[in-house]
């Protein structure tokens, strides 16, 4: 395996690791907070709404948008680290 192949493999390993972490967060927020733990979270109020309801309707969307921005920021850093950036 050449050094280029090792660098390529390290880049994809970092990319897949980031994707797995972000997908786990996405799952935890959408399915976990919105469905599984909604009854437990409903004892807490946020902006006048029960927290479980808030996550199911609005909070999950905010988290998803935040994950998109975080992914773009982190991938730019990973690309620079592995010298595959476009700049």
C-alpha positions in Angstrom: 0.0 0.0 0.0 1.5 3.3 -1.0 1.5 6.4 1.1 -1.1 8.0 -1.1 -3.4 4.9 -0.5 -2.8 5.2 3.2 -3.7 8.9 3.2 -6.8 8.1 1.1 -7.8 5.4 3.6 -7.2 7.7 6.6 -9.3 10.4 4.9 -12.3 8.0 4.4 -11.9 6.5 7.8 -12.2 10.1 9.3 -15.1 10.8 7.1 -17.0 7.6 8.0 -16.3 8.1 11.7 -17.7 11.6 11.6 -20.8 10.4 9.6 -21.4 7.6 12.1 -21.2 10.1 15.1 -23.6 12.6 13.4 -26.0 9.9 12.4 -26.1 8.6 16.0 -26.9 12.1 17.2 -29.5 12.4 14.6 -31.1 9.1 15.6 -30.9 10.0 19.3 -32.6 13.3 18.8 -35.3 12.3 16.3 -36.2 8.8 17.5 -35.0 9.0 21.1 -36.1 12.5 22.2 -39.1 12.7 19.9 -40.5 9.2 20.4 -38.8 6.9 23.0 -38.3 9.4 25.8 -41.1 11.8 24.9 -43.2 10.9 27.9 -40.2 11.4 30.3 -39.3 14.7 28.6 -42.8 16.0 28.7 -42.4 16.9 32.4 -40.1 19.7 31.3 -41.4 22.8 29.5 -39.5 24.8 26.9 -41.0 28.0 25.4 -44.3 26.9 26.9 -44.3 23.5 25.2 -43.7 20.1 26.6 -40.0 19.2 25.8 -40.9 15.8 24.2 -43.4 17.6 21.9 -40.9 20.3 21.2 -38.2 17.9 20.1 -40.7 16.0 17.9 -41.9 19.1 16.2 -39.2 21.8 16.2 -36.2 20.8 18.2 -35.1 18.0 16.0 -35.2 20.3 13.0 -32.9 22.8 14.8 -30.5 20.0 15.7 -30.5 18.7 12.1 -29.6 22.1 10.7 -26.9 22.5 13.3 -25.5 19.0 12.3 -25.3 20.1 8.7 -23.3 23.2 9.5 -21.1 21.2 11.9 -20.5 18.5 9.2 -19.5 21.2 6.6 -17.1 22.9 9.1 -15.5 19.6 10.3 -15.2 18.2 6.7 -13.3 21.3 5.7 -10.8 20.7 8.6 -10.5 17.0 7.7 -9.9 17.8 4.0 -7.1 20.3 5.0 -5.6 17.7 7.3 -5.5 15.1 4.5 -4.5 17.6 1.8 -7.6 17.0 -0.3 -9.1 20.5 0.1 -10.1 22.6 -2.9 -8.3 25.8 -1.8 
